[in-house]
């Protein structure tokens, strides 16, 4: 059974809607990163894959991943 690509398309479409609502026509996308977790081997293992647009430098890719990590982390306890 082939991998269902529709999840990637739905997430990308939601993000594009958000970007257009936030910035309108006065913006351009500088870099794109995508991270996907894939269950395999009878759903007993998970593989993680990532890819960035060709123009993404190493430090920008690292910065995007760090930003996402911090955005998903719980706030620090005071």
MDTraj code that builds the backbone (N, CA, C; nanometers):
import mdtraj as md
import numpy as np

residues = "UNK UNK UNK UNK UNK UNK UNK UNK UNK UNK UNK UNK UNK UNK UNK UNK UNK UNK UNK UNK UNK UNK UNK UNK UNK UNK UNK UNK UNK UNK UNK UNK UNK UNK UNK UNK UNK UNK UNK UNK UNK UNK UNK UNK UNK UNK UNK UNK UNK UNK UNK UNK UNK UNK UNK UNK UNK UNK UNK UNK UNK UNK UNK UNK UNK UNK UNK UNK UNK UNK UNK UNK UNK UNK UNK UNK UNK UNK".split()
xyz = np.array([
    [0.0846, -0.1184, 0.0000],
    [0.0000, 0.0000, 0.0000],
    [0.0890, 0.1245, 0.0000],
    [0.0696, 0.2158, -0.0935],
    [0.1542, 0.3360, -0.0995],
    [0.1274, 0.4307, 0.0174],
    [0.2252, 0.5122, 0.0459],
    [0.2111, 0.6118, 0.1528],
    [0.1092, 0.7173, 0.1105],
    [0.0170, 0.7496, 0.2016],
    [-0.0860, 0.8510, 0.1772],
    [-0.0225, 0.9893, 0.1858],
    [-0.0145, 1.0584, 0.0732],
    [0.0485, 1.1906, 0.0678],
    [-0.0464, 1.3034, 0.1064],
    [-0.1735, 1.2731, 0.1276],
    [-0.2717, 1.3790, 0.1508],
    [-0.2458, 1.4565, 0.2806],
    [-0.1863, 1.3923, 0.3813],
    [-0.1576, 1.4641, 0.5065],
    [-0.0606, 1.5797, 0.4829],
    [0.0402, 1.5553, 0.4032],
    [0.1376, 1.6606, 0.3718],
    [0.0676, 1.7750, 0.2986],
    [-0.0162, 1.7418, 0.2027],
    [-0.0888, 1.8441, 0.1271],
    [-0.1821, 1.9255, 0.2150],
    [-0.2538, 1.8601, 0.3078],
    [-0.3457, 1.9320, 0.3970],
    [-0.2712, 2.0291, 0.4880],
    [-0.1602, 1.9832, 0.5452],
    [-0.0824, 2.0699, 0.6351],
    [-0.0257, 2.1884, 0.5572],
    [0.0261, 2.1633, 0.4378],
    [0.0805, 2.2714, 0.3549],
    [-0.0284, 2.3714, 0.3185],
    [-0.1474, 2.3235, 0.2837],
    [-0.2576, 2.4132, 0.2468],
    [-0.3013, 2.4976, 0.3662],
    [-0.3082, 2.4375, 0.4853],
    [-0.3451, 2.5141, 0.6051],
    [-0.2425, 2.6231, 0.6346],
    [-0.1152, 2.5890, 0.6226],
    [-0.0104, 2.6870, 0.6478],
    [-0.0148, 2.7990, 0.5444],
    [-0.0374, 2.7651, 0.4181],
    [-0.0457, 2.8686, 0.3140],
    [-0.1633, 2.9616, 0.3401],
    [-0.2774, 2.9081, 0.3838],
    [-0.3926, 2.9922, 0.4184],
    [-0.3562, 3.0879, 0.5311],
    [-0.2853, 3.0363, 0.6325],
    [-0.2428, 3.1195, 0.7457],
    [-0.1471, 3.2296, 0.7006],
    [-0.0515, 3.1953, 0.6159],
    [0.0446, 3.2945, 0.5670],
    [-0.0245, 3.4030, 0.4851],
    [-0.1153, 3.3626, 0.3976],
    [-0.1871, 3.4610, 0.3161],
    [-0.2740, 3.5519, 0.4016],
    [-0.3391, 3.4966, 0.5053],
    [-0.4219, 3.5779, 0.5945],
    [-0.3365, 3.6746, 0.6758],
    [-0.2167, 3.6330, 0.7118],
    [-0.1283, 3.7166, 0.7943],
    [-0.0569, 3.8235, 0.7126],
    [-0.0054, 3.7872, 0.5945],
    [0.0814, 3.8763, 0.5195],
    [0.0222, 3.9288, 0.3895],
    [-0.0851, 3.8692, 0.3410],
    [-0.1431, 3.9133, 0.2141],
    [-0.0456, 3.8927, 0.0995],
    [-0.0481, 3.9877, 0.0063],
    [0.0372, 3.9780, -0.1125],
    [0.1754, 4.0401, -0.0925],
    [0.1981, 4.1012, 0.0240],
    [0.3218, 4.1755, 0.0463],
    [0.4269, 4.0915, 0.1170],
    [0.4506, 3.9695, 0.0689],
    [0.5499, 3.8817, 0.1311],
    [0.5915, 3.7745, 0.0312],
    [0.7068, 3.7143, 0.0573],
    [0.7497, 3.6000, -0.0222],
    [0.8124, 3.4970, 0.0711],
    [0.7975, 3.3720, 0.0383],
    [0.8518, 3.2641, 0.1208],
    [1.0014, 3.2554, 0.0968],
    [1.0770, 3.2609, 0.2045],
    [1.2234, 3.2566, 0.1964],
    [1.2763, 3.1140, 0.2012],
    [1.2150, 3.0309, 0.2864],
    [1.2648, 2.8952, 0.3060],
    [1.1508, 2.8069, 0.3553],
    [1.1554, 2.6794, 0.3201],
    [1.0532, 2.5843, 0.3631],
    [1.1219, 2.4606, 0.4179],
    [1.0742, 2.4139, 0.5314],
    [1.1218, 2.2893, 0.5897],
    [1.0039, 2.1977, 0.6157],
    [1.0272, 2.0701, 0.6038],
    [0.9220, 1.9714, 0.6244],
    [0.9788, 1.8556, 0.7047],
    [0.9066, 1.8166, 0.8099],
    [0.9469, 1.7040, 0.8933],
    [0.8311, 1.6053, 0.8951],
    [0.8611, 1.4773, 0.8722],
    [0.7575, 1.3751, 0.8670],
    [0.8006, 1.2544, 0.9506],
    [0.7095, 1.2052, 1.0348],
    [0.7311, 1.0812, 1.1083],
    [0.6527, 0.9714, 1.0370],
    [0.7184, 0.8590, 1.0096],
    [0.6577, 0.7500, 0.9341],
    [0.6619, 0.6220, 1.0170],
    [0.5442, 0.5644, 1.0440],
    [0.5397, 0.4342, 1.1102],
    [0.5644, 0.3272, 1.0054],
    [0.6449, 0.2271, 1.0417],
    [0.6748, 0.1191, 0.9473],
    [0.7036, -0.0095, 1.0235],
    [0.7339, -0.1134, 0.9534],
    [0.7620, -0.2458, 1.0123],
    [0.6467, -0.2918, 1.0998],
    [0.5260, -0.2850, 1.0433],
    [0.4086, -0.3264, 1.1201],
    [0.3755, -0.2301, 1.2318],
    [0.4097, -0.1030, 1.2139],
    [0.3844, 0.0040, 1.3118],
    [0.4607, -0.0165, 1.4414],
    [0.5701, -0.0910, 1.4367],
    [0.6517, -0.1094, 1.5570],
    [0.7691, -0.0133, 1.5625],
    [0.7959, 0.0560, 1.4508],
    [0.9067, 0.1504, 1.4454],
    [0.8600, 0.2797, 1.3786],
    [0.9268, 0.3890, 1.4118],
    [0.8975, 0.5177, 1.3500],
    [1.0262, 0.5754, 1.2932],
    [1.0216, 0.6163, 1.1677],
    [1.1333, 0.6854, 1.1044],
    [1.0990, 0.8327, 1.0914],
    [1.1972, 0.9178, 1.1056],
    [1.1762, 1.0618, 1.0917],
    [1.2604, 1.1114, 0.9756],
    [1.1982, 1.1877, 0.8881],
    [1.2645, 1.2401, 0.7696],
    [1.2400, 1.3901, 0.7624],
    [1.3385, 1.4635, 0.7107],
    [1.3200, 1.6077, 0.6932],
    [1.3846, 1.6510, 0.5636],
    [1.3339, 1.7609, 0.5131],
    [1.3874, 1.8177, 0.3894],
    [1.3607, 1.9675, 0.3918],
    [1.4545, 2.0427, 0.3371],
    [1.4392, 2.1874, 0.3223],
    [1.4489, 2.2237, 0.1751],
    [1.3982, 2.3413, 0.1412],
    [1.4137, 2.3891, 0.0045],
    [1.5625, 2.4013, -0.0265],
    [1.5964, 2.3902, -0.1535],
    [1.7376, 2.3884, -0.1956],
    [1.8139, 2.5131, -0.1535],
    [1.7452, 2.6268, -0.1433],
    [1.8125, 2.7521, -0.1108],
    [1.8332, 2.7716, 0.0395],
    [1.7958, 2.6752, 0.1213],
    [1.8067, 2.6889, 0.2667],
    [1.9485, 2.6565, 0.3118],
    [2.0148, 2.7550, 0.3713],
    [2.1494, 2.7302, 0.4227],
    [2.1397, 2.6472, 0.5508],
    [2.2509, 2.5889, 0.5872],
    [2.2548, 2.5034, 0.7068],
    [2.2111, 2.5810, 0.8317],
    [2.2619, 2.7015, 0.8499],
    [2.2279, 2.7754, 0.9717],
    [2.0812, 2.8177, 0.9738],
    [2.0220, 2.8462, 0.8595],
    [1.8791, 2.8798, 0.8542],
    [1.7963, 2.7558, 0.8870],
    [1.8332, 2.6404, 0.8326],
    [1.7628, 2.5161, 0.8631],
    [1.7674, 2.4833, 1.0111],
    [1.8837, 2.4981, 1.0713],
    [1.8985, 2.4735, 1.2149],
    [1.8117, 2.5721, 1.2935],
    [1.8128, 2.6965, 1.2528],
    [1.7318, 2.7980, 1.3210],
    [1.5827, 2.7689, 1.3112],
    [1.5364, 2.7244, 1.1952],
    [1.3953, 2.6894, 1.1796],
    [1.3578, 2.5719, 1.2691],
    [1.4440, 2.4711, 1.2748],
    [1.4161, 2.3548, 1.3597],
    [1.4170, 2.3947, 1.5080],
    [1.5101, 2.4799, 1.5477],
    [1.5161, 2.5266, 1.6865],
    [1.3928, 2.6087, 1.7215],
    [1.3491, 2.6934, 1.6295],
    [1.2284, 2.7734, 1.6528],
    [1.1080, 2.6822, 1.6738],
    [1.0926, 2.5812, 1.5873],
    [0.9805, 2.4880, 1.5997],
    [0.9882, 2.4114, 1.7315],
    [1.1075, 2.3698, 1.7699],
    [1.1252, 2.2969, 1.8952],
    [1.0819, 2.3819, 2.0141],
    [1.1224, 2.5064, 2.0149],
    [1.0864, 2.5956, 2.1257],
    [0.9372, 2.6272, 2.1257],
    [0.8778, 2.6399, 2.0061],
    [0.7352, 2.6692, 1.9980],
    [0.6508, 2.5528, 2.0513],
    [0.7028, 2.4304, 2.0384],
    [0.6301, 2.3122, 2.0844],
    [0.6594, 2.2767, 2.2299],
    [0.7644, 2.3355, 2.2871],
    [0.8033, 2.3034, 2.4240],
    [0.7127, 2.3759, 2.5229],
    [0.6876, 2.3118, 2.6380],
    [0.6083, 2.3808, 2.7394],
    [0.6835, 2.5012, 2.7954],
    [0.6101, 2.6006, 2.8405],
    [0.6797, 2.7175, 2.8969],
    [0.7562, 2.6780, 3.0236],
    [0.8651, 2.7501, 3.0497],
    [0.9442, 2.7177, 3.1699],
    [0.8636, 2.7459, 3.2974],
    [0.8898, 2.6680, 3.3991],
    [0.8240, 2.6886, 3.5286],
    [0.8995, 2.7993, 3.6007],
    [0.8261, 2.9021, 3.6463],
    [0.8950, 3.0135, 3.7150],
    [0.9529, 2.9746, 3.8479],
])
top = md.Topology()
chain = top.add_chain()
for i, resn in enumerate(residues, 1):
    res = top.add_residue(resn, chain, resSeq=i)
    for name in ("N", "CA", "C"):
        top.add_atom(name, md.element.get_by_symbol(name[0]), res)
traj = md.Trajectory(xyz[None], top)
